Amino acid sequence: MKYKDYYAILGIARSASADEVKAAYRKLARKYHPDVSKEKDAEARFKEVAEAWSTLKDADKRAAYDQLGRHAEGEDIRPPPDWSRHFGAGDGAAAGFDDLDLSDLFAAFGGGAARGGRAAGHTPRKGSDYEAAVEISFDQAFHGAELELDFGVLEYDEEGTARRVPHPVRVRIPRGVTDGQTLRVPGRGGKGLRSGAPGDLYLDLRVRAHPRFRADGQDLYIDLPLAPWEAVLGTSVELPTPAGKVMLKVPAGTRAGQRLRLAGRGIARADAAAGDLYASVQIVVPTHASERERELWRELAGGSGFDPRADLGQGGNS
Amino acid sequence: MTPETVDALWLDQSGVYSLAELAAMSGLAEDLLRELVGYGALAPVESAAPAWTFGASCVVVARRAQRLRVDFDIDTHALAVLLGFVERIDALEAELRALRARLPR
């Protein structure tokens, strides 16, 4: 595995006190945490800093890490022969280290899980929870979908030896999920130890934008462009909805900006009433008019008493 | 071999959980959860009831609290304050999304 210099990442000396380690971490966490950072590679930097902190803040892990010796950043290393047994990170068979990251080694520590057979041991341990970000299309969110997910996870056996294994999950996403929602998949997290129950899987959903429909919770919005005569005289238009086309009656005298409501044609979900679809009216004019059309418009202008700027007034009191 | 298909469950709306379940799902200790309720950062369905129950939206808040606590290494009081600000950010983002949905393209 590749060596990472945790002290260098935190910008501290190898002899730094626990307080100095903590202060260094807090400063860098504030600087690089994606929720508050303005730095351009914040997420990657934060991950690095957090990994360094989680190893160096614990006295046992820090001692174990120091025992790996000093190496160049990125150098390929293997823990010394006795390392695993001494620090109880499992059997330490050489083959196991190739596909692990440095951080995987230390993740096994703590909580009584490691330390080999000396682990206090027969109580079952619930598996860890996993969290994954999942992106789905508008259609998948609207209708529901069955997804096949597969991500690599760390699993620990009885002795605490870590292995990277694939973790395939087939999930049924219920219909009507919205962007930013969290779903829980019970029992599909990490394996439990000693017959402990498995952990859960949490899915952070992102729903891709649709080219035409905009979602606001369970309500949907779609732009409805109308020609001026359609808005004045009223008309019937064919409107797309996620569930198919419908005919919408546009009343005479419809104004720009009005929202025509199609009840129940928004996003539906099993445990709540369906939202509505709103057709958001825009009056659009042709950019080019033939001479004949311009003649007609001039006639209309001359024959109409309509004043669109009546409310703007001439200034001063009447 | 892929295991059989399982249903993903709603988290934000329905479902009620005990304090112990909330602790298990968030990774926060029960004592810490009690403190957060005391600070007003988490609201049980009925605070006067002898055994608290929490709506599923509390699971989202509790999980976020755990992440913030670990990421920023902060004490409970600061955490409660931080959760309040995050709630405001969530509300603002929701309002933005709603307004953007109504704007024509």
Boltz contact constraints between the chains, C-beta under 6 A:
constraints:
  - contact:
      token1: [A, 26]
      token2: [B, 73]
      max_distance: 6.0
  - contact:
      token1: [A, 29]
      token2: [B, 72]
      max_distance: 6.0
  - contact:
      token1: [A, 33]
      token2: [B, 71]
      max_distance: 6.0
  - contact:
      token1: [A, 146]
      token2: [B, 5]
      max_distance: 6.0
  - contact:
      token1: [A, 168]
      token2: [B, 2]
      max_distance: 6.0
  - contact:
      token1: [A, 170]
      token2: [B, 2]
      max_distance: 6.0
  - contact:
      token1: [A, 170]
      token2: [B, 5]
      max_distance: 6.0
  - contact:
      token1: [A, 171]
      token2: [B, 8]
      max_distance: 6.0
  - contact:
      token1: [A, 172]
      token2: [B, 5]
      max_distance: 6.0
  - contact:
      token1: [A, 172]
      token2: [B, 7]
      max_distance: 6.0
  - contact:
      token1: [A, 173]
      token2: [B, 8]
      max_distance: 6.0
  - contact:
      token1: [A, 181]
      token2: [B, 12]
      max_distance: 6.0
  - contact:
      token1: [A, 182]
      token2: [B, 11]
      max_distance: 6.0
  - contact:
      token1: [A, 182]
      token2: [B, 60]
      max_distance: 6.0
  - contact:
      token1: [A, 183]
      token2: [B, 8]
      max_distance: 6.0
  - contact:
      token1: [A, 183]
      token2: [B, 11]
      max_distance: 6.0
  - contact:
      token1: [A, 184]
      token2: [B, 9]
      max_distance: 6.0
  - contact:
      token1: [A, 184]
      token2: [B, 11]
      max_distance: 6.0
  - contact:
      token1: [A, 185]
      token2: [B, 6]
      max_distance: 6.0
  - contact:
      token1: [A, 185]
      token2: [B, 8]
      max_distance: 6.0
  - contact:
      token1: [A, 214]
      token2: [B, 101]
      max_distance: 6.0
  - contact:
      token1: [A, 216]
      token2: [B, 98]
      max_distance: 6.0
  - contact:
      token1: [A, 216]
      token2: [B, 101]
      max_distance: 6.0
  - contact:
      token1: [A, 221]
      token2: [B, 101]
      max_distance: 6.0
  - contact:
      token1: [A, 221]
      token2: [B, 102]
      max_distance: 6.0
  - contact:
      token1: [A, 223]
      token2: [B, 104]
      max_distance: 6.0
  - contact:
      token1: [A, 223]
      token2: [B, 105]
      max_distance: 6.0
  - contact:
      token1: [A, 271]
      token2: [B, 14]
      max_distance: 6.0
  - contact:
      token1: [A, 280]
      token2: [B, 104]
      max_distance: 6.0
  - contact:
      token1: [A, 282]
      token2: [B, 104]
      max_distance: 6.0
